[in-house]
């Protein structure tokens, strides 16, 4: 392992308080099925991968979002696919996570809070847009991109159904 990778992944001292390590169940490597254009006759389905790690002494959760997956890009490239990275930092004062997500095309800030068994992220630049992790199990989870309408109802923009790689 090179020096950069070794320093990045050094988790000898984890500083996130017990009970707030919300992303612990997601640490690892995941395959997923991504669905969007849900209201059309032919919703789009893309295979992707998502990789989560604790970094910098466990103080940050870093994840890499790859859609379509590296293997899928060879046979099914997507013009609007994403290869992105997120950094999720626990905010001790507000008891939430602040996240920055970036791709080659854009960058957003998301504030994550826990509500019951769901992790809900509100996009700071577009507050009516939320991301939701739900149904989190050892070997699977669901992620949903929703838009909150003016009347308070929600519209599902896309879904991801993830399975842990073995």
C-alpha positions as CSV (number, residue, x, y, z in Angstrom):
1,X,0.0,0.0,0.0
2,X,1.4,3.4,-0.8
3,X,1.9,6.2,1.8
4,X,-1.1,8.2,0.7
5,X,-3.5,5.2,0.8
6,X,-2.1,4.0,4.1
7,X,-2.6,7.5,5.7
8,X,-6.1,7.9,4.2
9,X,-7.3,4.5,5.5
10,X,-5.6,4.7,8.9
11,X,-8.5,4.2,11.3
12,X,-6.6,3.5,14.5
13,X,-8.6,6.1,16.4
14,X,-12.3,6.5,15.5
15,X,-13.8,9.7,16.8
16,X,-17.5,9.4,15.8
17,X,-19.6,9.0,19.0
18,X,-21.3,5.7,19.6
19,X,-24.9,5.9,18.4
20,X,-23.9,8.3,15.6
21,X,-21.9,5.9,13.5
22,X,-24.9,5.8,11.1
23,X,-22.9,4.7,8.1
24,X,-21.2,1.7,9.7
25,X,-23.7,-0.8,8.1
26,X,-22.8,0.6,4.7
27,X,-19.0,0.2,4.9
28,X,-18.0,-2.1,2.2
29,X,-18.5,-2.8,-1.5
30,X,-21.9,-2.9,-3.1
31,X,-23.5,-3.7,-6.5
32,X,-26.8,-2.0,-7.3
33,X,-29.7,-1.7,-9.7
34,X,-30.5,2.0,-10.5
35,X,-33.9,2.9,-11.8
36,X,-35.1,6.3,-13.0
37,X,-37.6,7.7,-15.5
38,X,-40.1,5.9,-13.3
39,X,-43.2,7.5,-14.7
40,X,-42.4,6.5,-18.3
41,X,-43.5,3.3,-20.0
42,X,-39.9,2.1,-20.0
43,X,-38.1,3.1,-16.8
44,X,-34.3,3.1,-17.2
45,X,-32.3,0.4,-15.4
46,X,-28.6,0.7,-15.0
47,X,-26.2,-1.6,-13.0
48,X,-23.8,0.3,-10.8
49,X,-21.4,-0.1,-7.8
50,X,-21.0,1.9,-4.6
51,X,-17.9,1.7,-2.3
52,X,-17.9,3.0,1.3
53,X,-14.9,3.4,3.6
54,X,-14.0,5.1,6.8
55,X,-11.0,7.4,6.4
56,X,-8.8,9.8,8.4
57,X,-9.0,7.9,11.7
58,X,-12.6,7.1,11.1
59,X,-13.6,10.8,11.2
60,X,-15.0,10.8,7.7
61,X,-17.0,8.3,5.6
62,X,-15.8,8.4,1.9
63,X,-17.8,6.7,-0.8
64,X,-17.4,6.3,-4.5
65,X,-20.5,6.1,-6.6
66,X,-20.1,4.5,-10.0
67,X,-23.1,4.3,-12.4
68,X,-22.9,2.5,-14.7
69,X,-20.4,0.2,-13.0
70,X,-16.9,-0.2,-14.3
71,X,-17.8,-3.5,-16.0
72,X,-21.1,-2.2,-17.3
73,X,-19.5,0.9,-18.9
74,X,-17.9,-1.4,-21.5
75,X,-21.2,-2.8,-22.8
76,X,-23.8,-0.2,-21.7
77,X,-22.2,3.3,-21.4
78,X,-24.6,6.1,-20.3
79,X,-24.0,9.7,-21.4
80,X,-25.4,11.0,-18.1
81,X,-23.7,8.3,-15.9
82,X,-21.9,9.4,-12.8
83,X,-18.5,8.6,-11.3
84,X,-18.6,10.6,-8.1
85,X,-17.1,10.9,-4.7
86,X,-18.7,11.9,-1.4
87,X,-17.1,12.9,1.9
88,X,-19.5,12.6,5.0
89,X,-18.2,14.4,8.1
90,X,-20.0,14.1,11.4
91,X,-21.0,17.5,12.8
92,X,-20.6,17.3,16.6
93,X,-22.5,20.6,17.2
94,X,-25.6,19.8,15.1
95,X,-25.4,16.0,15.6
96,X,-25.8,15.3,11.9
97,X,-23.5,14.6,8.9
98,X,-22.4,17.2,6.4
99,X,-21.6,15.8,3.0
100,X,-20.0,17.2,-0.1
101,X,-20.6,15.1,-3.3
102,X,-18.7,15.8,-6.5
103,X,-18.5,14.5,-10.0
104,X,-16.7,15.8,-13.0
105,X,-19.8,18.0,-13.8
106,X,-21.0,19.4,-10.5
107,X,-20.7,19.6,-6.7
108,X,-23.5,19.6,-4.0
109,X,-23.7,19.9,-0.2
110,X,-26.1,17.6,1.7
111,X,-27.0,17.6,5.4
112,X,-27.8,14.1,6.7
113,X,-30.1,13.4,9.7
114,X,-31.4,10.2,11.1
115,X,-35.2,9.7,11.4
116,X,-36.1,6.4,12.9
117,X,-34.4,3.8,10.8
118,X,-33.8,6.1,7.8
119,X,-31.0,8.4,6.8
120,X,-32.4,11.5,5.2
121,X,-30.1,13.9,3.3
122,X,-31.4,17.3,2.2
123,X,-29.6,19.0,-0.7
124,X,-28.6,22.4,0.6
125,X,-28.6,24.0,-2.8
126,X,-32.1,22.6,-3.6
127,X,-33.9,22.0,-0.3
128,X,-36.9,20.3,-1.9
129,X,-34.5,17.5,-3.1
130,X,-33.8,14.7,-0.6
131,X,-31.9,11.4,-0.7
132,X,-33.0,8.6,1.6
133,X,-31.2,5.5,2.7
134,X,-33.8,2.9,4.0
135,X,-34.2,-0.8,4.6
136,X,-30.6,-1.0,5.6
137,X,-29.6,-4.6,6.3
138,X,-26.2,-6.4,6.5
139,X,-26.5,-7.4,2.8
140,X,-28.8,-4.8,1.2
141,X,-30.2,-1.3,1.3
142,X,-32.4,1.0,-0.6
143,X,-31.6,4.6,-1.7
144,X,-34.2,7.0,-3.0
145,X,-33.9,10.4,-4.7
146,X,-37.1,12.3,-4.0
147,X,-38.5,15.8,-4.8
148,X,-40.8,17.4,-2.3
149,X,-43.7,19.1,-4.1
150,X,-45.3,22.4,-3.1
151,X,-48.3,20.6,-1.6
152,X,-46.0,18.5,0.6
153,X,-46.3,15.2,-1.3
154,X,-43.1,13.5,-2.6
155,X,-42.2,12.4,-6.1
156,X,-39.7,9.6,-6.4
157,X,-37.1,10.5,-9.1
158,X,-35.0,7.4,-8.8
159,X,-34.3,4.3,-6.7
160,X,-31.3,2.2,-6.0
161,X,-31.5,-1.3,-4.7
162,X,-28.1,-2.4,-3.4
163,X,-26.6,-5.8,-2.6
164,X,-23.3,-6.3,-0.7
165,X,-20.6,-7.8,-2.9
166,X,-19.4,-11.1,-1.6
